[in-house]
Amino acid sequence: MSDPPPAAPLPDSPHLLLVEDSETQALQIRRVLERAGFTVARAASAEAALDRLNRDLPDLVVSDYHLPGMNGGELARALRLNVRTQAIPVLMLTEASEPGLEREGLDAGADAYVPKSADTELIVLRIRALLRQRGAQPGASGVTPDASAAGFGEGVGLFRRARILLVRDAHADEALATLLARDGHQVDRVAGPSGAAPLLDAAPDAFDCIVVDLQAAGFDGIGFCAGLDRVRQQALREDAGRARPGLAAGGGRAGTFRILGLGDGDRVDATALPAHAYAAGVDDVVSGVAGVEAVALRIRAVVRRKLLQDETARIEGDLRQRQAEIDRAREEAAASAAKAALAEALAQANAELAEANDRLREAQGKLVQAAKMASLGELVAGIAHEINNPLAFILAHQGTVERLLAQLAVLPGLDTEAAAPKLARTRERIASMSLGLRRIQNLVLNLRKFSRLDESEQQSVDVPDAIDTVLALLTHKLGTGITVTRRYDAPRELLCQPALLNQVIMNIVGNAADALNGRDGGDAAPREGRIDITTSAADGAYAIAIGDNGPGVPDALRERIFEPFFTTKPVGSGTGLGLAIAYSVVQAHGGTIAIDPVAGGGARFTVSVPIPRTAAP
C-alpha cells in the first residue's frame, strides 16, 4: 500500500489513553502511536481507565473491546453518560469476528471500530480523523468557545433534528433515506456536487453530516470531500479569529459538519481508498457493500457524536453565560455598593459641610456681634469721655455761679425787694440745671460701666448694679408703658466677665421690651407690660430669671430661638444673633439658659451659672 498524503495539521502531541489488558499488544500499539507523534498513557482495564479519567482527561481513548471486568462497550457507555467525558472520542479495537460486534460497540457509544489486524497506518489515520473532529469542537485546537457555540443561538431549541445531505451520482438509496428519517433526521438527496452547490452556497453550516459517494462515476468524490474540508477549515479559522463564532440559520455552527464517505469494496482501488479519504478530510469511510443498515449505523454514529458535541458546547456556553451573568451581577453589585458608599460619603461630606457652614455662620455672627459690641464700647467710651470733660467743666462752674448769686443778693445798694423774685427764679433754674447735670453724670457713668469690653478676665461683679446699668441704657425701649420689678435674693457679687454679663441681660431684656411693644412681629399695638427680674442662689448656682407678660414663645419655635440668624421680628428689625450669642456666652461660663412659659402668658428666661468656690457666699 502506498503512503497516504500528509494529514491535516493537528494540535501538538495529542494525549491518548490506551485501554489494553495484553502487555504485548499494548506495547506494540503504544510504539506505533508514539512514533506517530502521540503521547500515550495506558490502563490495563476499563476500571483502571475510569480511575485515571478522574485525574485527567485525554484527547482520545483507544480501547480493546474484550477487557477483564467491564468490556470496551461498557467503558464507552460510561464515558457517554458523564458530561465531562461524553465528548471524548473512543476508537474501539478488537480481533474478534463475531457478527454484530461492531454494531454493539457503536451503539454503546464508540465513535469508530477498527480491527487490530488492520494496517497500523490506517489506525493512525483513523485516530487523526477522530481528533480532527474534536478540533472542530468548541474549546479544542485553540478554537475559542462561546456561549452561543454549536449553533444554539436565539430561537433554537435544546433538542433538534440532525440534517443530513446525501451526495451520489444518482438519487440516493430510498431505503437509506427511510432509515435515517426513521431516526428523526432530515435528509436531503442530490445527484452530485452540482446539486449540492446551491444548498452549500446558501448555508454550508446548515448540515450536520454530508454523505459523499467517493467512487461515483459522475464526479470526483475525493476532490469534492477535500473542497468541503477546506470550507470547513476556513470557517474554523474565521471562528477562531472572532470573539463570537458565526451561527447558522439551521442550527449548526459554520465548519462543524461531518463528512462520511461511501466506498465500493468491489472496486480494484478500494484498499487505498480509506487512506486517501481520511487525508482529504473525510471523518469516516464505510463500504457501500456492507448493506444499507450498516451504512445507516455508521451515519448514526457520526451524527450522534456531532449532536453530542453540540450539546456539550451548549452546556459549556450556558455555564459560561451564567458565569458571565454572575460576574456582571457581582460587578454591578460592587459598583452599586461603591456608588452607595460614595453617595453616603458625599451625603456625610455635605452634612459636615453644612455643619461647618453653620459653625462658620455662627462664628461670623459672633464676630460681627463682638465687633459691633467692641465698636459700640469704643464709641460709648469715647462719647462718655467727650461728655465727661465739658460736664466736669460745667459742674465746676456751677458752684461758682451759685456763690456769685449768693454774693449778689447782699451787695450794697441793691434793690432787694425788686431783685428778690429774679434771684429766686435764677436759683430755681440753677437747681434744675444741677439735676440735669447729675443725670448726665449718671448716664456717663453707666456708659463707662457698660463699655468695659476689654475686661475679658473674670472678676467680681455687682450684679444688681450691672442690671440697673443695662436698664438705664434701655430706658428708650422700656418707655413709660413697661414696669420693671426687681428682686435680688442672691448675693450681690458674682465672679464672671462683666461685659458678657451686660450683653446677656441686655439681649434678653431688649427682646422682652420689643415683644411687649409689638416690635417682635406679634401684636401690632403696645400693651401694658411688666418685666420681672429676680436673682437667686442655690446648689452652687447663681440664677438670674427675667420674665415678662408678653405673647410668649410658641412651642414649635422654642427649640429654635437660640439658633443663629433665627428671628421672629420683621425684616430689618433684627439679626437673629442676640439670643444665639447670649446662649454662647452662658455656655462659655459653664452655665445654662432655659425658657419656660409663664402662667397667664409670657415667657421666662432663666440664666444659671456656677458659683466659683472662691466666690461662694
C-alpha positions as CSV (number, residue, x, y, z in Angstrom):
1,M,0.0,0.0,0.0
2,S,1.4,3.4,-1.0
3,D,1.9,6.1,1.7
4,P,-1.1,8.3,2.1
5,P,-0.9,12.1,1.6
6,P,0.1,14.1,4.7
7,A,-2.7,14.5,7.2
8,A,-4.0,18.0,8.1
9,P,-2.1,19.8,10.9
10,L,-3.1,18.6,14.4
11,P,-2.6,20.0,17.9
12,D,0.9,19.4,19.3
13,S,1.3,16.0,20.9
14,P,-2.3,14.9,21.5
15,H,-2.8,12.8,24.6
16,L,-4.3,9.3,24.1
17,L,-5.4,6.8,26.7
18,L,-4.8,3.2,25.6
19,V,-7.0,0.6,27.4
20,E,-5.5,-2.9,26.7
21,D,-5.1,-5.8,29.1
22,S,-2.4,-7.6,27.0
23,E,1.0,-6.3,27.8
24,T,2.4,-7.4,24.4
25,Q,-0.3,-5.9,22.3
26,A,-0.3,-2.7,24.4
27,L,3.4,-2.3,23.8
28,Q,3.1,-2.8,20.1
29,I,0.2,-0.3,19.8
30,R,1.9,2.2,22.0
31,R,5.0,2.2,19.9
32,V,3.0,2.7,16.7
33,L,1.1,5.6,18.3
34,E,4.2,7.3,19.9
35,R,6.0,7.1,16.5
36,A,3.1,8.9,15.0
37,G,3.6,11.8,17.4
38,F,1.0,11.0,20.1
39,T,1.5,11.0,23.9
40,V,0.2,7.7,25.2
41,A,-0.9,6.6,28.6
42,R,-2.0,3.0,29.3
43,A,-4.6,1.4,31.5
44,A,-4.9,-2.4,31.9
45,S,-8.6,-2.4,32.4
46,A,-11.8,-0.3,32.0
47,E,-11.9,0.2,35.7
48,A,-8.3,1.5,35.8
49,A,-9.2,3.7,32.9
50,L,-12.1,5.3,34.8
51,D,-9.8,5.9,37.8
52,R,-7.4,7.6,35.5
53,L,-10.1,9.7,34.0
54,N,-10.9,11.0,37.4
55,R,-7.5,12.7,37.4
56,D,-7.1,14.0,33.9
57,L,-8.9,13.8,30.6
58,P,-7.2,12.6,27.3
59,D,-7.9,13.8,23.8
60,L,-9.0,10.3,22.7
61,V,-9.5,6.8,24.1
62,V,-8.3,3.7,22.2
63,S,-9.8,0.7,23.8
64,D,-9.9,-3.1,23.2
65,Y,-13.4,-4.4,23.2
66,H,-12.7,-7.6,25.2
67,L,-11.4,-6.5,28.6
68,P,-11.4,-8.2,32.0
69,G,-14.4,-6.9,34.0
70,M,-16.1,-4.1,32.1
71,N,-15.7,-4.6,28.3
72,G,-15.0,-1.8,25.9
73,G,-18.6,-1.2,25.1
74,E,-19.5,-0.7,28.7
75,L,-16.5,1.7,29.1
76,A,-17.7,3.8,26.1
77,R,-21.2,3.8,27.5
78,A,-19.9,5.1,30.9
79,L,-18.0,7.9,29.1
80,R,-21.1,9.0,27.3
81,L,-23.1,9.2,30.5
82,N,-20.7,11.7,32.1
83,V,-20.9,15.3,31.0
84,R,-17.2,15.8,31.4
85,T,-16.2,12.8,29.2
86,Q,-19.1,12.4,26.8
87,A,-17.4,14.3,24.0
88,I,-14.1,12.3,24.2
89,P,-13.7,10.3,21.0
90,V,-13.5,6.5,21.5
91,L,-11.8,4.2,19.0
92,M,-12.7,0.5,19.5
93,L,-10.2,-2.3,18.7
94,T,-10.9,-6.0,18.5
95,E,-9.6,-9.2,16.9
96,A,-12.9,-11.0,17.3
97,S,-15.0,-11.7,14.2
98,E,-18.4,-12.2,16.0
99,P,-21.2,-10.9,13.9
100,G,-22.8,-7.7,15.3
101,L,-19.8,-6.8,17.4
102,E,-19.2,-3.6,15.5
103,R,-22.8,-2.6,15.8
104,E,-22.8,-3.3,19.6
105,G,-19.7,-1.2,20.1
106,L,-21.0,1.7,18.0
107,D,-24.4,1.6,19.8
108,A,-22.6,1.6,23.1
109,G,-21.0,5.0,22.2
110,A,-17.8,4.2,20.4
111,D,-17.0,6.6,17.5
112,A,-15.1,4.2,15.3
113,Y,-14.4,0.4,15.1
114,V,-11.1,-0.8,13.7
115,P,-9.8,-4.4,13.7
116,K,-6.4,-4.9,15.3
117,S,-5.4,-6.7,12.2
118,A,-5.8,-3.6,10.1
119,D,-2.9,-1.7,8.7
120,T,-1.3,0.3,11.5
121,E,-1.2,3.4,9.2
122,L,-4.9,3.1,8.8
123,I,-5.3,3.0,12.6
124,V,-3.2,6.2,12.9
125,L,-5.2,7.9,10.1
126,R,-8.5,6.9,11.8
127,I,-7.3,8.4,15.1
128,R,-6.2,11.6,13.3
129,A,-9.6,11.8,11.7
130,L,-11.3,11.5,15.1
131,L,-9.0,14.1,16.6
132,R,-9.8,16.4,13.6
133,Q,-13.4,16.1,14.5
134,R,-12.5,17.0,18.1
135,G,-10.7,20.0,16.7
136,A,-14.0,21.3,15.3
137,Q,-15.4,21.1,18.8
138,P,-15.5,24.5,20.6
139,G,-12.7,24.7,23.1
140,A,-10.4,22.3,21.3
141,S,-7.4,23.1,19.0
142,G,-7.4,26.7,20.0
143,V,-11.0,27.5,18.9
144,T,-12.4,30.0,21.4
145,P,-15.7,28.7,22.9
146,D,-18.6,31.0,23.1
147,A,-22.0,31.0,24.9
148,S,-23.7,30.6,21.6
149,A,-21.4,27.8,20.4
150,A,-22.7,24.8,18.4
151,G,-25.4,26.9,16.9
152,F,-27.7,27.1,19.9
153,G,-28.5,30.7,19.4
154,E,-31.7,32.6,19.8
155,G,-34.8,30.7,18.6
156,V,-33.0,27.3,18.5
157,G,-34.3,24.7,20.9
158,L,-32.3,22.4,23.0
159,F,-33.4,19.3,21.1
160,R,-33.2,19.5,17.3
161,R,-33.2,17.1,14.3
162,A,-29.9,16.4,12.6
163,R,-29.8,17.4,8.9
164,I,-28.0,15.0,6.5
165,L,-27.1,15.6,2.9
166,L,-26.6,12.6,0.6
167,V,-24.4,13.3,-2.4
168,R,-24.4,10.5,-5.0
169,D,-24.2,10.1,-8.8
170,A,-27.8,9.0,-8.8
171,H,-30.6,9.5,-6.4
172,A,-29.6,8.1,-3.0
173,D,-31.0,4.8,-2.0
174,E,-34.5,5.2,-0.8
175,A,-34.1,2.6,1.9
176,L,-31.1,4.5,3.4
177,A,-33.1,7.8,3.4
178,T,-36.0,6.0,5.0
179,L,-33.9,4.5,7.8
180,L,-32.3,7.9,8.5
181,A,-35.7,9.6,8.5
182,R,-37.0,6.9,10.9
183,D,-34.2,8.0,13.3
184,G,-35.7,11.6,13.2
185,H,-33.1,13.1,10.8
186,Q,-33.9,15.5,8.0
187,V,-32.5,14.0,4.7
188,D,-31.7,16.0,1.5
189,R,-30.7,14.0,-1.6
190,V,-28.8,15.4,-4.5
191,A,-27.2,13.8,-7.6
192,G,-23.7,15.3,-7.3
193,P,-21.7,18.4,-6.5
194,S,-23.7,20.4,-9.0
195,G,-26.9,19.7,-7.0
196,A,-25.2,20.2,-3.6
197,A,-23.6,23.5,-4.6
198,P,-26.8,25.7,-4.3
199,L,-27.5,24.2,-0.9
200,L,-24.0,24.6,0.4
201,D,-23.6,28.1,-1.0
202,A,-26.8,29.2,0.7
203,A,-26.0,27.7,4.1
204,P,-22.9,25.5,4.3
205,D,-23.3,25.2,8.0
206,A,-26.9,24.0,7.8
207,F,-25.9,20.3,7.6
208,D,-24.6,18.1,10.4
209,C,-23.4,15.3,8.1
210,I,-22.6,15.2,4.4
211,V,-22.5,11.6,2.9
212,V,-20.5,11.5,-0.3
213,D,-20.1,8.7,-2.8
214,L,-16.3,8.5,-3.0
215,Q,-16.3,6.3,-6.2
216,A,-19.1,7.9,-8.1
217,A,-18.7,7.7,-11.8
218,G,-20.1,11.2,-12.4
219,F,-17.8,13.3,-10.2
220,D,-14.5,13.2,-8.2
221,G,-15.7,12.2,-4.7
222,I,-12.3,12.6,-3.1
223,G,-11.8,16.0,-4.6
224,F,-15.3,17.1,-3.6
225,C,-14.6,16.0,0.0
226,A,-11.3,17.9,0.0
227,G,-13.2,21.0,-1.1
228,L,-15.7,20.5,1.7
229,D,-12.9,20.2,4.2
230,R,-11.3,23.4,3.0
231,V,-14.6,25.2,3.5
232,R,-14.8,23.7,7.0
233,Q,-11.2,24.6,8.0
234,Q,-11.6,28.1,6.7
235,A,-14.8,28.6,8.7
236,L,-13.0,27.2,11.8
237,R,-10.1,29.7,11.3
238,E,-12.6,32.5,11.0
239,D,-14.4,31.4,14.1
240,A,-11.1,31.2,16.0
241,G,-10.3,34.8,15.0
242,R,-13.6,36.2,16.2
243,A,-14.8,36.8,19.7
244,R,-18.2,35.3,18.8
245,P,-18.5,32.4,16.3
246,G,-20.9,32.6,13.5
247,L,-24.3,31.0,13.9
248,A,-26.1,29.0,11.3
249,A,-29.7,29.5,10.4
250,G,-30.3,25.8,10.5
251,G,-28.8,25.3,14.0
252,G,-25.3,24.2,13.1
253,R,-22.1,26.1,13.6
254,A,-20.0,27.1,10.4
255,G,-17.5,24.4,9.6
256,T,-18.6,21.8,12.0
257,F,-20.4,19.4,9.6
258,R,-19.1,15.9,9.4
259,I,-18.0,14.2,6.1
260,L,-18.8,10.5,5.7
261,G,-17.5,8.7,2.6
262,L,-19.2,5.7,0.9
263,G,-16.8,3.3,-0.9
264,D,-17.4,0.2,-3.0
265,G,-15.4,-2.8,-1.7
266,D,-15.6,-4.5,-5.1
267,R,-13.5,-1.8,-6.9
268,V,-9.8,-2.5,-7.5
269,D,-8.5,0.6,-5.7
270,A,-10.8,0.0,-2.7
271,T,-7.9,-0.9,-0.4
272,A,-6.3,2.6,-0.8
273,L,-9.5,4.5,-0.7
274,P,-9.8,5.0,3.1
275,A,-6.3,6.4,3.4
276,H,-6.9,8.9,0.6
277,A,-10.3,9.8,2.0
278,Y,-9.0,10.4,5.5
279,A,-6.2,12.6,4.1
280,A,-8.8,14.6,2.1
281,G,-10.7,15.4,5.3
282,V,-13.3,12.6,5.4
283,D,-14.2,11.8,9.0
284,D,-15.4,8.2,8.4
285,V,-15.4,5.7,5.5
286,V,-17.9,2.9,5.1
287,S,-18.1,0.3,2.4
288,G,-21.3,0.5,0.4
289,V,-21.4,-3.3,0.0
290,A,-21.8,-3.6,3.8
291,G,-25.5,-3.0,3.4
292,V,-28.0,-0.2,4.0
293,E,-28.3,-0.9,7.7
294,A,-24.5,-0.9,8.2
295,V,-24.2,2.4,6.4
296,A,-27.1,3.9,8.4
297,L,-25.4,2.6,11.6
298,R,-22.2,4.5,10.7
299,I,-24.1,7.6,9.8
300,R,-25.9,7.4,13.2
301,A,-22.6,7.2,15.0
302,V,-21.2,10.2,13.2
303,V,-24.4,12.3,13.7
304,R,-24.7,11.1,17.3
305,R,-21.1,12.4,18.0
306,K,-21.8,15.6,16.3
307,L,-25.0,16.3,18.2
308,L,-23.3,15.2,21.4
309,Q,-20.5,17.8,20.8
310,D,-23.1,20.4,20.1
311,E,-24.9,19.6,23.3
312,T,-21.6,19.8,25.2
313,A,-20.8,23.1,23.6
314,R,-24.3,24.3,24.5
315,I,-23.9,23.3,28.1
316,E,-20.5,24.9,28.4
317,G,-21.9,28.0,26.7
318,D,-24.8,28.2,29.2
319,L,-22.3,27.7,32.1
320,R,-20.1,30.5,30.7
321,Q,-23.1,32.7,30.1
322,R,-24.4,32.1,33.6
323,Q,-20.9,32.7,35.0
324,A,-20.7,35.9,32.9
325,E,-24.1,37.0,34.3
326,I,-22.9,36.2,37.8
327,D,-19.7,38.2,37.2
328,R,-21.7,41.1,35.8
329,A,-24.1,40.9,38.7
330,R,-21.1,40.9,41.1
331,E,-19.6,43.8,39.2
332,E,-22.9,45.7,39.3
333,A,-23.3,44.9,42.9
334,A,-19.8,46.1,43.6
335,A,-20.5,49.2,41.5
336,S,-23.8,49.8,43.3
337,A,-22.1,49.3,46.7
338,A,-19.3,51.7,45.6
339,K,-21.9,54.2,44.4
340,A,-23.9,53.8,47.7
341,A,-20.7,54.2,49.7
342,L,-19.8,57.2,47.5
343,A,-23.3,58.6,47.9
344,E,-23.1,58.0,51.7
345,A,-19.7,59.6,51.8
346,L,-20.9,62.5,49.8
347,A,-24.0,62.9,52.0
348,Q,-21.8,62.8,55.1
349,A,-19.4,65.3,53.5
350,N,-22.4,67.5,52.6
351,A,-23.7,67.2,56.2
352,E,-20.3,68.0,57.5
353,L,-20.0,70.9,55.1
354,A,-23.5,72.2,56.2
355,E,-22.5,71.8,59.8
356,A,-19.2,73.6,59.1
357,N,-21.2,76.3,57.3
358,D,-23.5,76.6,60.3
359,R,-20.5,76.9,62.6
360,L,-18.9,79.4,60.2
361,R,-22.1,81.5,60.1
362,E,-22.3,81.2,63.9
363,A,-18.7,82.2,64.3
364,Q,-19.3,85.1,61.8
365,G,-22.3,86.1,63.7
366,K,-20.3,86.1,66.9
367,L,-17.5,88.0,65.3
368,V,-20.0,90.6,63.9
369,Q,-21.7,90.9,67.2
370,A,-18.4,91.1,69.0
371,A,-17.2,93.7,66.5
372,K,-20.4,95.6,66.9
373,M,-20.1,95.4,70.7
374,A,-16.4,96.4,70.6
375,S,-17.2,99.3,68.3
376,L,-20.1,100.2,70.5
377,G,-17.9,100.0,73.5
378,E,-15.3,102.2,71.9
379,L,-17.9,104.6,70.8
380,V,-19.6,104.7,74.1
381,A,-16.3,105.1,75.9
382,G,-15.3,107.9,73.5
383,I,-18.7,109.7,73.9
384,A,-18.6,109.2,77.7
385,H,-15.1,110.7,77.7
386,E,-16.0,113.6,75.5
387,I,-19.2,114.3,77.5
388,N,-17.4,113.9,80.8
389,N,-14.8,116.7,80.1
390,P,-17.3,119.5,79.4
391,L,-19.6,118.1,82.1
392,A,-16.8,118.4,84.7
393,F,-16.2,122.0,83.4
394,I,-19.9,122.9,83.8
395,L,-20.2,121.3,87.2
396,A,-17.1,123.1,88.4
397,H,-18.5,126.5,87.3
398,Q,-22.0,125.7,88.7
399,G,-20.7,126.2,92.2
400,T,-19.1,129.4,91.2
401,V,-22.4,130.7,89.8
402,E,-24.2,129.8,92.9
403,R,-21.7,131.5,95.1
404,L,-21.8,134.7,92.9
405,L,-25.6,134.7,93.2
406,A,-25.3,134.5,97.0
407,Q,-22.9,137.4,97.0
408,L,-25.1,139.4,94.6
409,A,-28.0,139.2,97.0
410,V,-26.1,141.1,99.7
411,L,-24.5,143.8,97.5
412,P,-24.9,147.3,99.0
413,G,-27.3,149.5,97.1
414,L,-29.2,146.6,95.6
415,D,-32.9,146.9,95.4
416,T,-33.6,143.8,97.4
417,E,-37.3,143.9,97.0
418,A,-37.1,144.2,93.3
419,A,-34.3,141.7,92.8
420,A,-35.5,139.0,95.1
421,P,-38.0,137.4,92.7
422,K,-35.5,137.3,89.9
423,L,-32.8,135.9,92.1
424,A,-35.2,133.2,93.3
425,R,-36.0,132.2,89.7
426,T,-32.3,132.1,88.9
427,R,-31.7,129.8,91.8
428,E,-34.5,127.5,90.7
429,R,-33.0,127.4,87.2
430,I,-29.6,126.6,88.5
431,A,-31.1,123.8,90.7
432,S,-32.8,122.3,87.6
433,M,-29.5,122.6,85.7
434,S,-27.8,120.8,88.6
435,L,-30.4,118.0,88.4
436,G,-29.9,117.6,84.7
437,L,-26.1,117.7,85.0
438,R,-26.3,114.9,87.7
439,R,-28.5,112.8,85.4
440,I,-26.0,113.3,82.6
441,Q,-23.2,112.4,85.0
442,N,-25.0,109.2,86.0
443,L,-25.6,108.3,82.3
444,V,-21.9,108.9,81.5
445,L,-21.0,106.7,84.5
446,N,-23.4,103.9,83.2
447,L,-21.9,104.2,79.7
448,R,-18.4,103.8,81.1
449,K,-19.5,100.8,83.1
450,F,-21.1,99.2,80.0
451,S,-18.2,99.9,77.8
452,R,-15.7,97.8,79.8
453,L,-15.4,95.3,76.8
454,D,-11.7,94.8,77.3
455,E,-12.3,93.3,80.7
456,S,-12.3,89.6,79.5
457,E,-10.9,88.2,82.7
458,Q,-13.4,87.1,85.3
459,Q,-13.7,89.5,88.2
460,S,-16.2,90.2,91.0
461,V,-19.2,92.0,89.5
462,D,-22.0,93.7,91.4
463,V,-25.0,92.0,89.7
464,P,-27.7,94.4,90.8
465,D,-25.6,97.3,89.8
466,A,-24.9,95.7,86.3
467,I,-28.7,95.1,85.9
468,D,-29.5,98.6,86.8
469,T,-26.9,99.9,84.3
470,V,-28.5,97.9,81.5
471,L,-32.0,99.0,82.4
472,A,-30.8,102.6,82.4
473,L,-29.4,102.2,78.9
474,L,-32.7,100.6,77.7
475,T,-34.9,103.4,79.0
476,H,-35.8,104.4,75.5
477,K,-37.2,100.9,74.8
478,L,-38.9,100.5,78.1
479,G,-40.6,103.9,78.0
480,T,-43.4,104.6,80.4
481,G,-45.7,101.6,79.4
482,I,-43.5,98.9,80.8
483,T,-43.0,98.4,84.5
484,V,-39.8,96.7,85.7
485,T,-39.7,95.0,89.1
486,R,-36.5,93.8,90.6
487,R,-36.0,91.4,93.5
488,Y,-32.4,90.4,94.4
489,D,-32.4,87.4,96.6
490,A,-28.9,86.2,95.6
491,P,-25.6,87.8,96.9
492,R,-24.7,90.9,95.1
493,E,-21.2,89.8,94.0
494,L,-20.6,87.2,91.2
495,L,-17.3,86.2,89.7
496,C,-17.7,86.5,85.9
497,Q,-16.9,88.6,82.9
498,P,-18.7,91.9,83.4
499,A,-19.1,92.9,79.7
500,L,-20.5,89.5,78.8
501,L,-23.0,89.6,81.7
502,N,-24.2,93.0,80.5
503,Q,-24.6,91.6,77.0
504,V,-26.7,88.7,78.1
505,I,-29.0,90.8,80.2
506,M,-29.4,93.5,77.6
507,N,-30.3,91.0,74.8
508,I,-33.0,89.2,77.0
509,V,-34.5,92.4,78.4
510,G,-34.4,94.1,75.0
511,N,-36.2,91.2,73.4
512,A,-38.8,91.3,76.2
513,A,-39.3,95.1,75.6
514,D,-39.8,94.5,71.8
515,A,-42.3,91.8,72.5
516,L,-44.3,94.0,74.8
517,N,-44.1,96.9,72.4
518,G,-45.3,94.8,69.4
519,R,-42.0,95.0,67.6
520,D,-41.3,91.3,67.5
521,G,-43.8,90.5,64.7
522,G,-46.5,89.6,67.2
523,D,-49.1,92.1,68.5
524,A,-49.5,95.2,66.4
525,A,-50.2,97.5,69.3
526,P,-48.2,98.0,72.5
527,R,-49.6,96.6,75.8
528,E,-49.2,97.5,79.4
529,G,-46.2,95.3,80.1
530,R,-44.3,94.0,83.0
531,I,-40.8,92.7,83.3
532,D,-39.8,90.8,86.4
533,I,-36.1,90.4,87.2
534,T,-35.1,88.1,90.1
535,T,-31.8,86.6,91.3
536,S,-31.3,83.6,93.4
537,A,-28.5,81.2,94.5
538,A,-28.9,77.5,95.3
539,D,-27.0,74.3,94.9
540,G,-23.8,76.2,93.9
541,A,-25.5,78.0,91.0
542,Y,-26.3,81.7,90.5
543,A,-29.6,82.2,88.7
544,I,-31.0,85.3,87.0
545,A,-34.6,85.0,85.9
546,I,-36.1,87.5,83.5
547,G,-39.8,87.1,82.9
548,D,-42.5,89.2,81.0
549,N,-46.2,89.1,80.4
550,G,-45.8,89.4,76.6
551,P,-47.2,87.0,73.9
552,G,-44.7,84.3,74.9
553,V,-42.8,81.8,72.6
554,P,-44.8,79.2,70.7
555,D,-43.8,75.6,71.4
556,A,-42.8,75.0,67.8
557,L,-40.3,77.8,68.0
558,R,-39.0,77.2,71.5
559,E,-36.1,75.0,70.4
560,R,-35.1,77.3,67.5
561,I,-34.9,80.7,69.2
562,F,-31.2,80.1,70.2
563,E,-30.2,79.3,66.5
564,P,-28.0,81.9,64.8
565,F,-29.9,84.2,62.5
566,F,-33.3,82.9,63.5
567,T,-35.7,85.7,64.4
568,T,-39.5,86.4,64.5
569,K,-39.0,90.1,64.1
570,P,-39.9,91.8,60.8
571,V,-37.3,92.1,58.1
572,G,-34.7,94.7,59.0
573,S,-35.7,94.8,62.7
574,G,-33.4,92.1,64.0
575,T,-30.4,90.0,63.0
576,G,-31.3,86.8,64.9
577,L,-28.0,86.9,66.8
578,G,-28.9,88.3,70.2
579,L,-30.2,85.1,71.9
580,A,-27.7,82.9,70.0
581,I,-24.8,85.0,71.4
582,A,-26.4,85.0,74.8
583,Y,-26.6,81.2,74.7
584,S,-22.9,81.0,73.7
585,V,-21.9,83.5,76.5
586,V,-23.7,81.4,79.1
587,Q,-22.1,78.2,77.8
588,A,-18.7,79.9,78.0
589,H,-19.4,80.5,81.7
590,G,-20.3,76.8,82.1
591,G,-23.9,77.6,82.7
592,T,-27.3,77.0,81.1
593,I,-30.1,79.2,79.7
594,A,-33.7,78.0,79.5
595,I,-37.0,79.3,78.5
596,D,-40.3,78.4,80.2
597,P,-43.9,79.6,79.6
598,V,-45.5,81.8,82.3
599,A,-49.0,81.2,83.6
600,G,-51.3,83.8,82.0
601,G,-49.0,84.4,79.0
602,G,-45.4,85.5,78.6
603,A,-42.1,83.9,78.8
604,R,-39.3,83.5,81.4
605,F,-35.6,83.1,80.6
606,T,-33.5,81.6,83.4
607,V,-29.7,82.1,83.2
608,S,-27.8,79.9,85.6
609,V,-24.1,79.9,86.0
610,P,-22.0,78.0,88.5
611,I,-20.6,80.0,91.5
612,P,-16.9,79.6,91.8
613,R,-15.9,78.1,95.1
614,T,-13.7,81.1,96.0
615,A,-16.7,83.4,95.4
616,A,-19.3,81.2,97.1
617,P,-21.2,83.1,99.9
